[in-house]
Amino acid sequence: MPLLLALLLCLEGIIYLWAVWTVEDPDFIFEKCTRNSGRVSAALNLMILVMVGYYGLKKMYAHERLKNTFWKLMTLFAVNHIIHFFYIFKNFKSKEVELVLSENKHGIITFVFILLFPIILWSYKKLNKILYIAIILHLFNATSFMIKTFYGKIKPEKPAYLHQIGIGIMCAVLVYILYRVLRENKKDARLN
């Protein structure tokens, strides 16, 4: 885990240095950092979603290696979101715009749960029904917030095809997770 965290911090450092070297107007350095840090979060989230869709939570928790990989990805996602929020804060500050947290309640709630979930996962070693439901709801909530953010970038004059593709991929993987949840629980119902 320490090596993965170090690699993530190096990547975020590279994102910052790349912005400093490539952005001419200093007021837009943190805007570029925010955008690219958000892409790292989206990639980490997608890895988590694909893993849950492919294996299913019950199978992941039955195999120590899969469970630990899942926990590590969730932790990296949370740490990256702290850095992402820092970049957002600095972006607003550099443009002298007030960051009004009360106007984005869904974002604040999602951010708090992104930070809490690694603690919850590392604390509760076994998967129970409540944790299972909480993980699925959390993944859907965090992903829906990302989809909403991507959708906000799409304008008639700027179609933002990369964001449209990202929305499509995330929606497809959420459907895949629903399929996996239904299969896991249908299988358990047959066994009982």
C-alpha positions in Angstrom: 0.0 0.0 0.0 2.7 2.5 0.8 4.2 2.0 -2.7 0.8 2.5 -4.4 0.3 5.7 -2.4 3.7 6.9 -3.3 3.0 6.2 -7.0 -0.3 8.1 -6.8 1.4 11.1 -5.1 4.1 11.0 -7.8 1.4 11.0 -10.5 -0.4 13.9 -8.9 3.0 15.7 -8.7 3.5 15.1 -12.4 0.0 16.5 -13.1 1.0 19.6 -11.2 4.4 20.1 -12.9 2.9 19.4 -16.3 0.3 22.1 -15.6 3.0 24.6 -14.5 5.1 23.9 -17.6 2.2 23.9 -20.2 -0.2 26.6 -18.9 0.8 30.2 -19.8 -1.7 31.9 -17.5 -1.0 31.1 -13.8 -4.7 31.5 -13.0 -5.4 28.3 -15.0 -2.7 26.0 -13.6 -5.0 24.6 -10.9 -7.9 24.3 -13.4 -5.7 21.9 -15.5 -4.7 20.1 -12.3 -8.3 19.7 -11.2 -9.3 18.4 -14.6 -6.5 15.8 -14.8 -6.8 14.8 -11.2 -10.5 14.2 -11.8 -9.5 11.9 -14.7 -7.3 9.9 -12.4 -10.3 9.6 -10.0 -12.5 8.5 -12.8 -10.0 5.8 -13.9 -9.7 4.5 -10.3 -13.5 4.5 -9.9 -13.8 2.6 -13.2 -11.3 0.0 -12.1 -13.3 -0.5 -8.9 -16.6 -0.7 -10.8 -15.2 -3.3 -13.3 -13.8 -5.4 -10.5 -17.1 -5.4 -8.6 -19.0 -6.2 -11.8 -16.6 -8.9 -12.9 -16.1 -10.8 -9.6 -19.1 -9.6 -7.5 -18.6 -8.5 -3.9 -19.3 -11.9 -2.4 -16.6 -13.6 -4.4 -14.2 -10.8 -3.7 -14.7 -11.1 0.0 -14.3 -14.8 -0.2 -10.8 -14.4 -1.6 -8.3 -12.4 0.5 -6.3 -11.2 -2.5 -9.3 -9.8 -4.3 -10.7 -8.2 -1.1 -7.4 -6.5 -0.4 -7.1 -5.3 -4.0 -10.6 -3.8 -3.7 -9.8 -2.1 -0.4 -6.6 -0.7 -1.8 -8.3 0.7 -4.8 -11.0 2.3 -2.6 -8.2 3.8 -0.5 -6.3 5.2 -3.5 -9.6 6.6 -4.8 -10.1 8.4 -1.4 -6.6 9.8 -1.3 -6.8 11.0 -4.9 -10.1 12.7 -4.1 -8.4 14.6 -1.2 -5.8 15.9 -3.7 -8.5 16.6 -6.3 -10.4 18.6 -3.7 -7.2 20.5 -2.9 -6.8 21.4 -6.6 -10.5 22.5 -6.8 -9.9 24.7 -3.7 -6.8 26.2 -5.2 -8.5 26.7 -8.6 -11.3 28.7 -7.0 -8.8 30.7 -4.9 -6.6 31.5 -7.9 -9.7 32.8 -9.8 -10.9 34.7 -6.6 -14.2 32.8 -6.7 -15.7 31.8 -3.4 -16.1 28.0 -3.0 -19.6 27.7 -1.5 -19.9 24.2 -0.2 -23.6 24.6 0.9 -24.6 24.9 -2.7 -23.3 21.4 -3.5 -24.8 19.2 -0.8 -24.6 16.1 -3.0 -21.0 16.7 -3.7 -20.1 17.2 0.0 -22.0 14.1 1.0 -20.4 12.0 -1.7 -16.9 13.4 -0.8 -17.4 12.5 2.9 -18.5 9.0 2.0 -15.5 8.6 -0.4 -13.2 9.5 2.6 -15.1 7.3 5.1 -15.4 4.1 3.0 -11.8 3.0 3.2 -12.0 3.3 7.0 -15.2 1.3 7.0 -13.8 -1.3 4.7 -10.6 -1.8 6.7 -12.6 -1.9 9.9 -15.2 -4.5 8.9 -13.3 -7.6 7.6 -16.4 -9.6 6.7 -19.1 -8.8 4.2 -22.6 -8.7 5.7 -25.8 -7.7 4.1 -25.7 -4.1 5.4 -22.1 -3.6 4.2 -22.9 -5.2 0.8 -25.8 -2.8 0.3 -23.8 0.2 1.5 -20.9 -0.6 -0.9 -23.2 -0.9 -3.9 -25.1 2.3 -3.0 -21.8 4.2 -2.4 -20.5 3.1 -5.8 -23.6 4.1 -7.6 -23.7 7.5 -5.7 -20.0 8.3 -6.4 -20.4 7.3 -10.1 -23.6 9.2 -10.6 -21.9 12.3 -9.2 -19.1 11.8 -11.7 -21.6 11.3 -14.5 -23.3 14.5 -13.5 -20.0 16.3 -13.5 -19.1 14.9 -17.0 -22.6 15.8 -18.2 -22.1 19.4 -17.1 -19.1 19.7 -19.4 -21.2 18.9 -22.5 -22.5 22.0 -24.3 -24.1 22.4 -27.7 -21.1 24.4 -28.9 -18.7 22.0 -27.2 -19.9 18.4 -27.4 -17.0 17.1 -25.2 -16.9 13.6 -26.8 -14.5 12.3 -24.3 -17.0 13.1 -21.5 -19.8 11.5 -23.5 -17.8 8.3 -24.0 -17.0 8.4 -20.2 -20.7 8.7 -19.3 -21.5 5.8 -21.6 -18.8 3.6 -20.2 -19.7 4.4 -16.6 -23.4 3.7 -17.3 -22.6 0.4 -18.9 -20.5 -0.7 -16.0 -23.2 0.3 -13.5 -25.6 -2.0 -15.5 -23.0 -4.7 -15.3 -22.8 -4.3 -11.5 -26.6 -4.5 -11.3 -26.4 -7.7 -13.3 -23.8 -9.1 -11.0 -25.8 -8.1 -7.8 -28.9 -9.9 -9.2 -26.9 -13.0 -10.1 -25.2 -13.2 -6.7 -28.4 -12.8 -4.8 -30.4 -15.1 -7.1 -27.8 -17.7 -6.6 -28.0 -17.3 -2.8 -31.8 -17.5 -2.9 -31.6 -20.8 -4.7 -29.2 -22.2 -2.1 -31.5 -21.2 0.8 
